């Protein structure tokens, strides 16, 4: 590994740490406003992390090396790991009395927009801590979109979107310059968040809850300010509003910008959008009908809760309006399958994502056609485009490692003494960045406080793996990566 590349990666991570330390002043001021003594914790954490980050940034400052794939992989991993550690510090020092493993898990869950929590008693938690979790969600969502739109296409490990920045063809790019696109992207992200907060407030949330839940919704994170999540508000209009914004945030942001800024209606022709919306509606209607026939719930109420729950799982948000593990075995099975599927590429959602499912399906169909007509020419397509062999291999490599890591994670948790269903569900929901699992202990009515520190580190690693598209992390664990 070139020392210059390593030093530059540390410098970038340190600069990011400075920004995070400044962001800590927001929950500090929130605690000051509400008169909570944890404000001192955030001021102290901001001073410590800011000072250390500033010193590190100054010590590693040098001329930037040429950006290459090795540096890209290293920077991405350092940013997420350092951000998770910095985010954990005020949680660890807070009045919640968390162990560092619990604080680190909570920070990783927030910044990776997973939404799992180890905190019990959110209704009485310090307001600064609640704001910090939501803020990490929101900033993590920006980072995820930046990765998917700018970095991942260059590294060729994911991030398929309507356009690729490394291409010389600018016909499908919303803007000719990245700076212009970045401004439009941030404006849209902030605008959707503010609109969501205003609608939540208009539908009955207080301003603090509305802002926290809006940041969590747009980032498809799922951390709430109440133990009962959206079930606390007992409002069907709120469920429909959240369903809309979770679904919107699961769509490719590049296409949203094309539509909002340039009025490009043809942007919605992306096959992954139709497929994602298709299985969302199919799963939600199936759950609604089951709720109506088996549990006697009114159809309007069943529709609201089912669409909210399915959108929450598929978008990997993780909000809950009710304990769906009690709705019936069919719903639990449906939720488990939905855990793996995810939203669209270029969004804040996790999981396998719709575009990979399309390519996998078309690959299998093409393989069957070749069995019938072995001498024919059968191309794997994504809409009108032909998917080249390299991209097909990338999709299969991701899928195989995804399944393998889910299995390995479940086995490791099983070795630690957890039952099979809890182990499988926890590994799957962490790697998919969904949040709640499908068992009573870690489902929508439970928390991950049932796991001891060692298990929480395993789950934290799985969350980071899933958030960074798996291969981005695994590649730096290979000896070849560190050789010159």
C-alpha positions as CSV (number, residue, x, y, z in Angstrom):
1,X,0.0,0.0,0.0
2,X,1.4,3.4,-1.0
3,X,1.9,5.5,2.1
4,X,0.7,8.6,0.3
5,X,-2.6,7.0,-0.4
6,X,-3.0,5.8,3.2
7,X,-2.2,9.3,4.5
8,X,-4.6,11.0,2.1
9,X,-7.4,8.6,3.2
10,X,-6.7,9.4,6.8
11,X,-6.8,13.1,6.0
12,X,-10.2,12.9,4.3
13,X,-11.6,10.9,7.3
14,X,-10.2,13.5,9.7
15,X,-11.9,16.3,7.8
16,X,-15.1,14.4,7.9
17,X,-14.6,14.1,11.7
18,X,-14.4,17.8,11.9
19,X,-17.8,18.2,10.3
20,X,-19.3,15.6,12.6
21,X,-17.9,17.3,15.7
22,X,-19.6,20.6,14.5
23,X,-22.8,18.7,14.0
24,X,-22.7,17.6,17.7
25,X,-23.4,21.2,18.6
26,X,-27.0,20.8,17.3
27,X,-28.0,18.1,19.9
28,X,-26.1,20.0,22.5
29,X,-28.2,23.1,21.9
30,X,-31.3,20.9,21.8
31,X,-30.4,19.7,25.3
32,X,-29.7,23.3,26.4
33,X,-33.2,24.3,25.2
34,X,-34.9,21.5,27.0
35,X,-32.7,22.0,30.1
36,X,-31.1,18.5,30.0
37,X,-27.6,18.0,31.5
38,X,-26.5,15.8,28.6
39,X,-25.7,19.1,26.8
40,X,-22.3,19.0,28.5
41,X,-21.7,15.5,27.0
42,X,-22.2,16.8,23.5
43,X,-20.1,19.9,24.0
44,X,-17.3,17.8,25.5
45,X,-17.6,15.2,22.7
46,X,-17.5,18.0,20.1
47,X,-14.4,19.5,21.6
48,X,-12.6,16.2,21.9
49,X,-13.4,14.8,18.5
50,X,-13.0,18.1,16.8
51,X,-9.6,18.7,18.3
52,X,-8.4,15.2,17.5
53,X,-9.8,15.4,14.0
54,X,-8.3,18.9,13.4
55,X,-4.9,17.7,14.6
56,X,-5.0,14.6,12.5
57,X,-6.0,16.6,9.4
58,X,-3.2,19.0,9.9
59,X,-0.6,16.2,10.5
60,X,-1.7,14.3,7.3
61,X,-2.1,17.3,5.1
62,X,-0.3,17.0,1.7
63,X,-0.9,17.3,-2.0
64,X,-3.7,14.9,-3.0
65,X,-2.5,11.8,-4.9
66,X,-4.2,10.8,-8.1
67,X,-7.6,9.2,-7.2
68,X,-7.6,5.5,-8.1
69,X,-9.7,2.5,-7.1
70,X,-7.5,1.5,-4.2
71,X,-7.8,4.9,-2.7
72,X,-11.5,4.9,-3.3
73,X,-12.0,1.6,-1.5
74,X,-9.9,2.8,1.4
75,X,-11.6,6.2,1.7
76,X,-15.1,4.7,1.7
77,X,-14.2,2.3,4.5
78,X,-12.4,4.8,6.6
79,X,-15.2,7.4,6.3
80,X,-17.8,5.0,7.5
81,X,-15.7,3.4,10.3
82,X,-14.4,6.7,11.7
83,X,-17.9,8.2,11.4
84,X,-19.4,5.3,13.4
85,X,-16.8,5.6,16.1
86,X,-17.2,9.4,16.4
87,X,-21.0,9.0,16.4
88,X,-20.8,6.5,19.3
89,X,-18.8,8.8,21.6
90,X,-21.6,11.1,22.9
91,X,-23.9,8.1,23.1
92,X,-21.4,6.2,25.2
93,X,-20.9,9.2,27.5
94,X,-24.6,10.1,27.8
95,X,-26.8,9.4,30.8
96,X,-28.2,6.2,29.0
97,X,-25.3,4.2,30.6
98,X,-24.6,2.2,27.4
99,X,-21.5,0.1,27.0
100,X,-19.2,1.1,24.2
101,X,-20.4,-1.9,22.1
102,X,-24.0,-0.7,22.5
103,X,-23.1,2.9,21.7
104,X,-21.1,1.7,18.6
105,X,-24.0,-0.5,17.5
106,X,-26.4,2.4,17.9
107,X,-24.1,4.7,16.0
108,X,-23.6,2.2,13.1
109,X,-27.3,1.5,13.0
110,X,-28.0,5.3,12.7
111,X,-25.2,6.2,10.2
112,X,-25.9,3.2,8.0
113,X,-29.6,4.0,8.1
114,X,-30.5,0.5,9.5
115,X,-32.7,1.6,12.3
116,X,-32.1,-1.2,14.9
117,X,-31.7,0.0,18.5
118,X,-30.5,-1.2,21.8
119,X,-32.1,1.7,23.7
120,X,-35.2,0.9,25.8
121,X,-37.4,3.9,27.0
122,X,-37.1,6.2,24.1
123,X,-40.1,8.2,25.3
124,X,-38.0,9.4,28.2
125,X,-34.6,9.5,26.6
126,X,-32.6,12.8,26.5
127,X,-33.8,14.9,23.6
128,X,-30.2,15.6,22.4
129,X,-29.6,11.8,22.1
130,X,-32.8,11.4,20.0
131,X,-31.8,14.3,17.8
132,X,-28.2,12.9,17.4
133,X,-29.5,9.6,16.2
134,X,-31.8,11.2,13.7
135,X,-29.0,13.5,12.5
136,X,-26.7,10.6,12.0
137,X,-29.4,9.0,10.0
138,X,-29.9,12.0,7.8
139,X,-26.1,12.6,7.3
140,X,-25.7,8.9,6.6
141,X,-28.4,9.1,3.9
142,X,-26.5,11.9,2.2
143,X,-23.3,9.8,2.3
144,X,-25.1,6.8,0.9
145,X,-26.4,8.7,-2.0
146,X,-23.0,10.3,-2.6
147,X,-21.5,6.8,-2.7
148,X,-24.1,5.4,-5.0
149,X,-24.0,8.3,-7.4
150,X,-20.4,9.3,-7.4
151,X,-18.1,6.6,-6.0
152,X,-19.7,3.1,-6.5
153,X,-20.1,3.5,-10.3
154,X,-16.4,4.4,-10.5
155,X,-15.3,1.4,-8.4
156,X,-17.7,-0.9,-10.4
157,X,-19.1,-2.7,-7.3
158,X,-22.6,-1.2,-7.4
159,X,-24.4,2.1,-7.6
160,X,-26.1,1.5,-11.0
161,X,-28.1,4.5,-11.8
162,X,-29.6,6.4,-14.7
163,X,-26.2,7.7,-15.6
164,X,-22.5,6.9,-14.8
165,X,-20.2,9.7,-14.0
166,X,-17.1,8.0,-15.5
167,X,-18.8,7.9,-18.9
168,X,-17.9,10.4,-21.5
169,X,-21.5,10.4,-22.7
170,X,-23.3,13.3,-21.0
171,X,-26.6,12.8,-22.8
172,X,-28.4,11.3,-19.8
173,X,-26.7,13.4,-17.1
174,X,-28.9,16.1,-15.5
175,X,-26.0,18.5,-15.5
176,X,-22.7,18.8,-17.3
177,X,-20.8,19.7,-14.1
178,X,-20.7,17.6,-11.0
179,X,-20.8,20.7,-8.8
180,X,-24.1,21.7,-10.3
181,X,-25.5,18.2,-9.8
182,X,-24.3,18.2,-6.2
183,X,-26.1,21.4,-5.5
184,X,-29.3,20.1,-7.0
185,X,-29.0,16.8,-5.1
186,X,-28.6,18.6,-1.7
187,X,-31.4,21.0,-2.5
188,X,-33.8,18.1,-3.3
189,X,-32.7,16.1,-0.3
190,X,-33.2,19.0,2.1
191,X,-36.4,20.0,0.4
192,X,-38.0,16.6,0.7
193,X,-37.0,16.4,4.3
194,X,-38.6,19.8,5.1
195,X,-41.7,18.9,3.2
196,X,-42.0,15.7,5.1
197,X,-41.5,17.4,8.4
198,X,-44.2,20.0,7.6
199,X,-46.7,17.4,6.6
200,X,-46.0,15.3,9.7
201,X,-46.5,18.4,11.9
202,X,-49.7,19.2,10.1
203,X,-51.0,15.7,10.7
204,X,-50.5,15.8,14.5
205,X,-46.8,15.4,15.4
206,X,-45.2,18.0,17.6
207,X,-42.3,19.9,15.9
208,X,-39.6,17.9,17.6
209,X,-41.1,14.5,16.6
210,X,-41.9,15.8,13.1
211,X,-38.3,16.9,12.4
212,X,-36.8,13.7,13.8
213,X,-39.1,11.4,11.9
214,X,-38.7,13.4,8.7
215,X,-34.9,12.9,8.8
216,X,-35.4,9.3,9.6
217,X,-38.0,8.8,6.8
218,X,-36.1,10.5,4.0
219,X,-32.9,8.6,5.0
220,X,-35.0,5.4,5.1
221,X,-33.5,4.9,8.6
222,X,-36.3,4.1,10.9
223,X,-35.1,5.3,14.3
224,X,-38.0,6.9,16.2
225,X,-38.4,9.1,19.3
226,X,-40.8,6.6,20.8
227,X,-40.6,2.9,21.7
228,X,-43.8,2.3,19.8
229,X,-42.5,4.0,16.7
230,X,-45.4,5.2,14.5
231,X,-47.8,3.2,16.5
232,X,-47.4,5.9,19.2
233,X,-49.4,8.4,17.1
234,X,-52.4,6.2,16.3
235,X,-53.0,8.1,13.1
236,X,-53.9,6.5,9.7
237,X,-53.2,9.7,7.8
238,X,-49.7,9.8,9.3
239,X,-49.2,6.2,8.1
240,X,-50.1,7.1,4.5
241,X,-47.9,10.2,4.6
242,X,-44.9,8.1,5.8
243,X,-45.7,5.4,3.2
244,X,-45.5,8.0,0.5
245,X,-42.2,9.5,1.6
246,X,-40.5,6.1,2.3
247,X,-41.5,5.0,-1.2
248,X,-40.3,8.2,-2.7
249,X,-36.9,7.9,-0.9
250,X,-36.5,4.4,-2.2
251,X,-36.5,5.7,-5.8
252,X,-33.2,6.7,-7.6
253,X,-32.4,10.3,-6.6
254,X,-30.8,10.9,-10.0
255,X,-34.1,10.3,-11.6
256,X,-35.9,12.5,-9.1
257,X,-33.6,15.3,-10.0
258,X,-34.1,14.7,-13.8
259,X,-37.8,14.9,-13.2
260,X,-37.9,17.8,-10.8
261,X,-35.2,20.0,-12.3
262,X,-35.4,19.1,-16.0
263,X,-39.0,17.9,-16.2
264,X,-37.8,14.6,-17.8
265,X,-40.9,12.4,-17.6
266,X,-39.0,9.7,-19.5
267,X,-36.8,9.2,-16.4
268,X,-39.6,7.1,-14.9
269,X,-39.1,4.4,-17.5
270,X,-36.3,2.8,-15.6
271,X,-37.3,-0.8,-15.2
272,X,-36.3,-1.0,-11.5
273,X,-38.9,1.6,-10.6
274,X,-41.7,-0.4,-12.1
275,X,-40.5,-3.6,-10.5
276,X,-40.0,-2.1,-7.1
277,X,-43.4,-0.4,-7.1
278,X,-44.9,-3.7,-8.5
279,X,-43.8,-5.9,-5.7
280,X,-44.5,-3.3,-3.1
281,X,-48.2,-3.1,-4.2
282,X,-48.4,-6.9,-4.5
283,X,-47.0,-7.6,-1.1
284,X,-49.1,-4.9,0.5
285,X,-52.4,-6.0,-1.1
286,X,-51.7,-9.6,-0.1
287,X,-51.0,-8.5,3.5
288,X,-54.2,-6.4,3.5
289,X,-56.4,-9.2,2.2
290,X,-54.9,-11.6,4.8
291,X,-55.5,-9.1,7.6
292,X,-59.1,-8.6,6.5
293,X,-59.9,-12.3,6.1
294,X,-58.0,-13.9,9.0
295,X,-57.9,-11.1,11.6
296,X,-61.2,-9.3,10.8
297,X,-59.5,-5.9,10.5
298,X,-61.4,-3.3,8.5
299,X,-60.1,-3.1,5.0
300,X,-59.2,0.6,5.2
301,X,-57.2,0.0,8.4
302,X,-55.6,-3.1,6.9
303,X,-54.6,-1.2,3.8
304,X,-53.0,1.6,5.8
305,X,-51.0,-0.7,8.1
306,X,-50.1,-3.1,5.4
307,X,-48.8,-0.5,2.9
308,X,-46.9,1.2,5.7
309,X,-45.4,-2.0,6.9
310,X,-44.4,-3.3,3.5
311,X,-43.0,0.1,2.4
312,X,-41.1,0.3,5.7
313,X,-39.5,-3.1,5.1
314,X,-38.8,-2.9,1.3
315,X,-37.4,0.6,1.7
316,X,-35.3,-0.8,4.6
317,X,-36.6,2.0,6.8
318,X,-37.8,-0.1,9.7
319,X,-40.6,2.0,11.2
320,X,-43.5,0.1,12.8
321,X,-47.1,0.9,13.2
322,X,-47.9,-2.4,14.9
323,X,-46.3,-5.7,15.9
324,X,-46.7,-7.4,12.6
325,X,-45.1,-10.6,14.0
326,X,-48.5,-11.1,15.7
327,X,-50.6,-10.8,12.5
328,X,-50.0,-14.4,11.4
329,X,-47.4,-16.7,10.0
330,X,-48.1,-15.6,6.4
331,X,-47.2,-12.0,7.2
332,X,-44.0,-13.1,9.0
333,X,-42.9,-15.1,6.0
334,X,-43.8,-12.2,3.7
335,X,-41.8,-9.8,5.9
336,X,-38.8,-12.1,5.9
337,X,-38.7,-12.3,2.1
338,X,-39.2,-8.6,1.8
339,X,-36.2,-8.1,4.1
340,X,-33.8,-9.2,1.4
341,X,-35.4,-7.3,-1.6
342,X,-34.8,-3.6,-0.9
343,X,-35.6,-0.6,-3.0
344,X,-33.9,1.0,-6.1
345,X,-30.2,1.8,-6.8
346,X,-29.2,5.4,-6.2
347,X,-31.6,5.7,-3.2
348,X,-31.0,5.5,0.5
349,X,-32.6,2.0,0.8
350,X,-30.6,-1.2,1.3
351,X,-31.1,-4.9,0.4
352,X,-30.4,-6.6,-2.9
353,X,-32.2,-3.8,-4.8
354,X,-34.6,-4.1,-7.6
355,X,-32.1,-3.8,-10.5
356,X,-30.2,-6.8,-9.3
357,X,-33.4,-8.8,-9.0
358,X,-34.2,-7.9,-12.6
359,X,-30.8,-8.9,-13.9
360,X,-30.9,-12.2,-11.9
361,X,-34.4,-13.0,-13.3
362,X,-33.4,-12.3,-16.8
363,X,-30.2,-14.3,-16.5
364,X,-32.1,-17.3,-15.3
365,X,-34.7,-16.9,-18.1
366,X,-31.9,-16.5,-20.7
367,X,-30.3,-19.7,-19.3
368,X,-33.5,-21.6,-19.8
369,X,-33.8,-20.3,-23.4
370,X,-30.3,-21.5,-24.1
371,X,-31.3,-25.0,-23.0
372,X,-34.0,-25.1,-25.6
373,X,-32.1,-23.2,-28.3
374,X,-28.4,-23.8,-27.6
375,X,-27.3,-22.2,-30.9
376,X,-29.4,-19.1,-30.5
377,X,-28.2,-15.7,-29.3
378,X,-29.8,-14.8,-26.0
379,X,-28.7,-11.5,-24.4
380,X,-29.4,-10.7,-20.8
381,X,-31.2,-7.3,-20.8
382,X,-32.0,-4.6,-18.4
383,X,-34.9,-2.8,-20.1
384,X,-33.6,-1.9,-23.6
385,X,-30.0,-2.2,-22.6
386,X,-27.8,-5.4,-22.9
387,X,-26.1,-6.3,-19.7
388,X,-22.4,-7.1,-20.4
389,X,-20.7,-10.1,-18.9
390,X,-18.7,-8.1,-16.4
391,X,-21.8,-6.5,-14.9
392,X,-23.5,-9.9,-14.8
393,X,-20.5,-11.3,-12.9
394,X,-20.7,-8.4,-10.5
395,X,-24.3,-9.0,-9.7
396,X,-23.8,-12.7,-9.1
397,X,-20.7,-12.0,-7.0
398,X,-22.8,-9.6,-4.8
399,X,-25.7,-12.1,-4.6
400,X,-23.5,-15.0,-3.6
401,X,-21.6,-13.1,-1.0
402,X,-24.8,-11.6,0.3
403,X,-26.3,-15.1,0.9
404,X,-23.0,-16.5,2.2
405,X,-22.6,-13.6,4.7
406,X,-26.2,-13.9,5.9
407,X,-25.5,-17.6,6.6
408,X,-22.2,-17.0,8.2
409,X,-23.6,-14.3,10.4
410,X,-26.5,-16.5,11.5
411,X,-24.0,-19.4,12.3
412,X,-21.8,-17.1,14.4
413,X,-24.8,-15.8,16.4
414,X,-26.0,-19.4,16.8
415,X,-22.5,-20.3,18.2
416,X,-23.0,-17.4,20.7
417,X,-26.1,-19.1,22.1
418,X,-29.0,-17.4,20.2
419,X,-31.9,-19.5,18.8
420,X,-32.0,-20.2,15.1
421,X,-34.8,-17.8,14.1
422,X,-33.3,-14.9,16.1
423,X,-29.9,-15.5,14.7
424,X,-31.1,-15.8,11.1
425,X,-33.4,-12.8,11.4
426,X,-30.8,-10.6,13.1
427,X,-28.1,-11.4,10.5
428,X,-30.5,-10.8,7.6
429,X,-32.0,-7.6,8.8
430,X,-28.5,-6.2,9.7
431,X,-27.0,-7.1,6.3
432,X,-30.0,-5.7,4.5
433,X,-30.1,-2.5,6.8
434,X,-33.8,-3.1,7.5
435,X,-33.9,-2.6,11.3
436,X,-36.4,-4.9,13.1
437,X,-36.3,-8.6,12.7
438,X,-39.2,-11.1,12.6
439,X,-39.0,-12.6,16.1
440,X,-40.7,-11.2,19.2
441,X,-37.4,-10.3,20.8
442,X,-36.0,-8.2,18.0
443,X,-39.2,-7.5,16.0
444,X,-41.0,-4.2,15.8
445,X,-42.1,-4.5,19.4
446,X,-38.6,-5.4,20.7
447,X,-35.0,-4.1,20.7
448,X,-31.5,-5.5,20.1
449,X,-30.7,-5.1,23.8
450,X,-31.1,-8.9,24.1
451,X,-27.6,-9.2,22.4
452,X,-24.4,-9.1,24.4
453,X,-21.5,-7.0,23.4
454,X,-19.7,-9.5,21.2
455,X,-22.9,-10.2,19.2
456,X,-23.4,-6.4,18.8
457,X,-20.0,-6.1,17.2
458,X,-20.8,-8.9,14.8
459,X,-24.1,-7.2,13.8
460,X,-22.4,-3.8,13.5
461,X,-20.0,-5.3,11.1
462,X,-22.8,-6.8,9.1
463,X,-24.6,-3.5,9.0
464,X,-21.5,-1.8,7.6
465,X,-21.0,-4.6,5.1
466,X,-24.6,-4.2,3.8
467,X,-24.4,-0.4,3.7
468,X,-21.2,-0.4,1.7
469,X,-22.4,-2.9,-0.9
470,X,-20.4,-5.8,0.8
471,X,-17.6,-6.0,-1.8
472,X,-16.3,-2.5,-0.9
473,X,-15.5,-3.9,2.5
474,X,-14.4,-7.4,1.6
475,X,-11.9,-6.1,-1.0
476,X,-9.8,-4.3,1.7
477,X,-9.6,-7.6,3.7
478,X,-7.7,-9.3,0.9
479,X,-3.9,-9.4,1.2
480,X,-3.6,-8.4,-2.5
481,X,-5.2,-5.0,-1.7
482,X,-2.3,-4.0,0.6
483,X,0.5,-5.0,-1.7
484,X,2.2,-2.4,-3.8
